[in-house]
Structures are given as structure tokens and as C-alpha cells.
Amino acid sequence: MLSSTVACLKQKNMDLEALGCLEQSLWLKRRMFGVDNSVVHKALNEVMLSYNSVAMQYLAQGQFDQCLAMLRKAEAITAPGNFKRCQALQILTFNNIGCCYRKLGKLKSALKYLKEAAQIGSGSAHVKNLSITHLNLCAIQSQLGRHDLALEHAQAAIFHTQEELVSLEDGAMNERDEDGECDGDDRDQAALVDALDPKTREEKIISLAVAYHNLAVELEFNGRGEASLQWYKKALQLVWKYRETNEALCFSSRKW
């Protein structure tokens, strides 16, 4: 019943109302099937990604109050005790809250959420996408003039981005090797293990280039000018290498 209502609302471009129905459906499924059920995990994934997606649309439009309202709803859903294996979704939400507060100039509030995201990630083996968290932490610490801490986060961002690129490559190879042998439940479960994983290789390469550049900047701030040159060079080499296949990377590099 709720599924048909959601579809109807979406057809009428009543997206927020549809999202509200999706959340109601999530809680109903949790009550009926329990928190361990794959149907519940799939519904949780859909609701959380939807709230975060709408929030980022508001952020792009400069509608900060609406953005935070959506993210607060997402934060409440994954509050302790509500669901299991939702660390990746929490990190996604906290990263986005941090981005919103940073746009508002509330750097201490942004730091609070980004540090929480990093802490959750450090204690969760299956969360593989902490590169964005550390890139954001690097940028904020640099803005606050804490260039020693910013340097540490730039290094962490490089480490995590490289790990994530390897993970993406391994995942693609495993999919080819299995040749479609896993069943639907296995695929759903794999997708739910880390909700942040569906980043494209191109996006990860952008993150790596930005991390290289940030490391160079922070090395310079820390009085290590000669060391910074090799990382500036690495960043530019990455841009040049992917100049024809990654237009977004070339566009991003123009802002440096």
C-alpha cells in the first residue's frame, strides 16, 4: 500500500511527501521483520540515501535550513539502537552535515560531525570510504590555521583513497570472476555492507588528485617547501594522465 502511495506521490512531483512515506514504510518493515532482515536493510539504505540526496540538492541551492532539516531526519533514523550495520550511512550523513556547517562558516560544528564520522569509520572494518571525511577535515583544519593537523588528514586522505581504488578494482574483478553466480540476496547484502561504495573510479581519482594537492599545500605551510614540490607534481601528473577521460578532474584542478 505504502509503495503504491510513494510511486503516486513521485509521479506528482511530491518528492518530500514520498520520502516521508518511504520512512513510514521503513519503520513498518522494521516492526514486521526485525532489524536483521535484508528487506529492512534495503529499505534503510533507500531512505537514508534519499534524505542525503535531497539535502545535497538543498545545499547546492543555498537552502541551508532545509538541508539541515533533511540531514537531521537521517541522523535520527540511524541513532544508536535503531538499526544494525548502518555505520556507512551514518558517515555519509555526518560528512554532509559537516559540509553544510562548513558552508555556513560554522567550522567548530563541522569539525564535531566530521570527527564523529572519522571515529565511526576507524572502528568499522567494512566502511571503506573515509577519504572524503579526511579531505574535509584537512580543509577545515587548514582554515583554522592548524596546518600540522591538516597535514595529517591530507596524508590519511591519500591512504584511504588509494585503498578505496584498490577495493574498487578488486570488486570489479570479483564480479567478472563470479560471472553472475551470486543470488539476489547476496548482491543486496554486498551493496548494503557499505553504502558509500558506489563511487566511480573517476571520482576516486579526483579525490586522490585533491589529496595530493592538499598535502603539497600543507607541507608548504609546515615549512617543507622542497617536499611539497613532489606532491604538486604528482597532482599535476594525475590531471595530465586523465585529461581526456576525466573532464571533472580537469575542471576541479582549475580551482587550485
C-alpha positions as CSV (number, residue, x, y, z in Angstrom):
1,M,0.0,0.0,0.0
2,L,2.7,2.5,1.0
3,S,4.8,1.5,-2.0
4,S,2.0,2.5,-4.4
5,T,1.5,5.7,-2.5
6,V,5.2,6.6,-2.8
7,A,5.0,5.9,-6.6
8,C,1.9,8.1,-6.9
9,L,3.5,11.0,-5.0
10,K,6.6,10.8,-7.1
11,Q,4.5,11.0,-10.2
12,K,3.0,14.2,-8.9
13,N,6.5,15.6,-8.1
14,M,5.7,15.5,-4.4
15,D,9.1,14.2,-3.5
16,L,9.2,15.2,0.1
17,E,5.8,13.6,0.8
18,A,7.1,10.5,-1.0
19,L,10.2,10.5,1.2
20,G,8.0,10.7,4.3
21,C,6.0,7.6,3.1
22,L,9.3,5.8,2.5
23,E,10.4,6.4,6.0
24,Q,7.0,5.2,7.4
25,S,7.4,2.1,5.3
26,L,10.9,1.6,6.8
27,W,9.6,1.6,10.3
28,L,6.8,-0.7,9.5
29,K,9.2,-3.2,7.9
30,R,11.4,-3.0,10.9
31,R,8.5,-3.8,13.2
32,M,7.3,-6.6,11.0
33,F,10.6,-8.3,10.1
34,G,13.2,-7.2,12.6
35,V,16.4,-5.2,12.2
36,D,18.4,-8.2,10.8
37,N,16.2,-8.7,7.8
38,S,17.6,-7.9,4.4
39,V,14.4,-6.2,3.3
40,V,14.8,-3.8,6.2
41,H,18.4,-3.1,5.4
42,K,17.5,-2.4,1.8
43,A,14.7,0.0,2.9
44,L,17.1,1.7,5.3
45,N,19.6,2.2,2.5
46,E,17.0,3.7,0.2
47,V,15.6,6.1,2.8
48,M,19.0,7.3,4.1
49,L,20.4,7.9,0.6
50,S,17.2,9.7,-0.4
51,Y,17.4,12.0,2.6
52,N,21.0,12.8,1.9
53,S,20.4,13.3,-1.8
54,V,17.6,15.8,-1.2
55,A,19.8,17.5,1.5
56,M,22.6,18.0,-1.0
57,Q,20.2,19.4,-3.6
58,Y,19.2,22.0,-1.0
59,L,22.8,22.7,-0.1
60,A,23.6,23.4,-3.8
61,Q,20.7,25.8,-3.9
62,G,21.9,27.6,-0.7
63,Q,18.9,26.5,1.3
64,F,20.8,25.6,4.4
65,D,17.9,25.3,6.8
66,Q,16.1,22.8,4.6
67,C,19.4,20.9,4.0
68,L,20.0,20.5,7.7
69,A,16.4,19.5,8.3
70,M,16.8,16.6,5.9
71,L,20.1,15.6,7.4
72,R,18.7,15.7,10.9
73,K,16.0,13.3,9.9
74,A,18.6,10.9,8.5
75,E,20.7,11.3,11.7
76,A,17.7,10.4,13.9
77,I,16.9,7.3,11.8
78,T,20.4,5.8,12.5
79,A,20.5,6.8,16.1
80,P,22.0,4.1,18.4
81,G,19.7,1.2,18.9
82,N,17.6,1.7,15.8
83,F,19.4,-0.4,13.2
84,K,22.4,-2.6,12.7
85,R,25.3,-2.3,10.3
86,C,24.5,1.3,9.4
87,Q,27.9,2.9,10.1
88,A,28.5,3.8,6.4
89,L,25.1,5.6,6.3
90,Q,26.0,7.5,9.5
91,I,29.3,8.5,8.0
92,L,27.6,9.7,4.8
93,T,25.2,11.8,6.9
94,F,27.8,13.2,9.2
95,N,30.0,14.1,6.2
96,N,27.2,16.0,4.7
97,I,26.2,17.8,7.9
98,G,29.9,18.8,8.2
99,C,29.8,20.2,4.6
100,C,26.7,22.2,5.4
101,Y,28.2,23.7,8.5
102,R,31.4,24.5,6.7
103,K,29.4,26.4,4.0
104,L,27.7,28.3,6.9
105,G,31.1,29.2,8.3
106,K,30.4,27.2,11.5
107,L,33.7,25.4,11.4
108,K,33.6,24.0,15.0
109,S,30.2,22.4,14.4
110,A,31.5,21.0,11.1
111,L,34.6,19.6,12.9
112,K,32.4,17.9,15.5
113,Y,30.5,15.9,12.9
114,L,33.5,15.1,10.7
115,K,35.4,13.8,13.7
116,E,32.5,11.7,14.6
117,A,32.4,10.3,11.1
118,A,36.2,9.5,11.2
119,Q,35.7,7.8,14.6
120,I,32.9,5.6,13.4
121,G,34.9,4.7,10.3
122,S,38.0,3.8,12.3
123,G,36.1,1.3,14.4
124,S,34.3,-0.3,11.4
125,A,36.2,-2.6,9.2
126,H,33.6,-2.7,6.4
127,V,33.5,1.1,5.9
128,K,35.9,1.8,3.1
129,N,35.1,5.4,2.1
130,L,36.8,7.7,4.6
131,S,38.8,9.6,2.1
132,I,36.1,12.4,1.8
133,T,35.9,12.7,5.6
134,H,39.7,13.3,5.8
135,L,39.7,15.7,2.9
136,N,37.0,17.8,4.6
137,L,38.9,17.6,7.9
138,C,42.0,18.7,6.2
139,A,40.3,21.7,4.6
140,I,38.7,22.8,7.9
141,Q,41.9,22.4,10.0
142,S,43.7,24.4,7.3
143,Q,41.1,27.2,7.5
144,L,41.6,27.3,11.3
145,G,45.3,27.6,10.8
146,R,46.1,24.2,12.3
147,H,48.4,23.1,9.5
148,D,50.0,20.3,11.4
149,L,46.6,18.6,11.9
150,A,45.6,19.4,8.3
151,L,48.8,17.7,7.1
152,E,47.8,14.5,9.0
153,H,44.4,14.5,7.4
154,A,45.8,15.1,3.9
155,Q,48.1,12.0,4.4
156,A,45.1,10.0,5.7
157,A,43.0,11.0,2.7
158,I,45.7,9.8,0.3
159,F,45.9,6.5,2.2
160,H,42.2,5.9,2.2
161,T,41.7,7.0,-1.4
162,Q,44.4,4.5,-2.6
163,E,42.8,1.8,-0.5
164,E,39.4,2.6,-2.0
165,L,40.7,2.5,-5.5
166,V,42.2,-0.9,-4.9
167,S,38.9,-2.1,-3.4
168,L,37.0,-0.9,-6.4
169,E,39.4,-2.7,-8.7
170,D,39.1,-5.9,-6.7
171,G,35.3,-5.6,-6.6
172,A,35.2,-5.3,-10.4
173,M,37.5,-8.3,-10.8
174,N,35.4,-10.4,-8.4
175,E,32.2,-9.5,-10.3
176,R,33.8,-10.7,-13.5
177,D,35.1,-13.9,-11.9
178,E,31.7,-14.8,-10.4
179,D,30.1,-14.1,-13.7
180,G,26.7,-13.5,-12.1
181,E,26.7,-16.6,-9.9
182,C,25.7,-14.9,-6.7
183,D,22.0,-14.7,-6.0
184,G,19.9,-11.6,-5.4
185,D,20.1,-11.7,-1.6
186,D,23.9,-11.8,-1.8
187,R,24.1,-8.8,-4.1
188,D,21.7,-6.8,-1.9
189,Q,23.8,-7.7,1.2
190,A,27.0,-6.7,-0.6
191,A,25.6,-3.4,-1.6
192,L,24.4,-2.7,2.0
193,V,27.7,-3.5,3.6
194,D,29.0,-0.1,2.6
195,A,26.5,2.4,1.2
196,L,29.3,4.7,0.1
197,D,31.0,2.2,-2.1
198,P,29.2,3.1,-5.4
199,K,31.7,5.8,-6.1
200,T,33.0,5.7,-9.6
201,R,36.7,5.3,-10.3
202,E,36.8,8.7,-11.8
203,E,35.5,10.3,-8.6
204,K,38.2,8.5,-6.6
205,I,40.9,9.7,-8.9
206,I,39.6,13.3,-8.4
207,S,39.8,12.7,-4.6
208,L,43.4,11.4,-5.0
209,A,44.5,14.4,-7.0
210,V,42.9,16.8,-4.5
211,A,44.6,14.9,-1.6
212,Y,48.0,15.1,-3.4
213,H,47.4,18.9,-3.9
214,N,46.3,19.4,-0.3
215,L,49.3,17.5,1.1
216,A,51.6,19.8,-1.0
217,V,49.9,22.9,0.4
218,E,50.1,21.7,4.0
219,L,53.7,20.7,3.6
220,E,54.4,24.2,2.4
221,F,52.6,25.7,5.4
222,N,54.7,23.4,7.6
223,G,58.0,24.8,6.1
224,R,58.7,21.8,3.9
225,G,58.8,23.5,0.6
226,E,61.0,21.1,-1.2
227,A,58.9,18.1,-0.1
228,S,55.8,19.9,-1.3
229,L,57.0,20.1,-4.8
230,Q,56.9,16.4,-5.5
231,W,53.2,16.3,-4.4
232,Y,52.3,19.2,-6.5
233,K,54.0,17.3,-9.3
234,K,52.0,14.1,-8.5
235,A,48.8,16.0,-8.6
236,L,49.5,17.6,-11.9
237,Q,50.7,14.3,-13.4
238,L,47.4,12.7,-12.4
239,V,45.4,15.5,-14.0
240,W,47.5,15.2,-17.2
241,K,47.2,11.4,-17.2
242,Y,43.4,11.5,-17.1
243,R,42.9,14.8,-19.1
244,E,41.0,13.0,-21.9
245,T,38.9,10.6,-19.8
246,N,38.1,12.6,-16.7
247,E,36.8,16.0,-17.5
248,A,35.6,16.6,-14.0
249,L,39.2,16.2,-12.7
250,C,40.5,18.8,-15.2
251,F,37.7,21.2,-14.1
252,S,38.4,20.6,-10.4
253,S,42.1,21.3,-10.9
254,R,41.4,24.8,-12.3
255,K,40.3,25.8,-8.8
256,W,43.6,25.0,-7.2
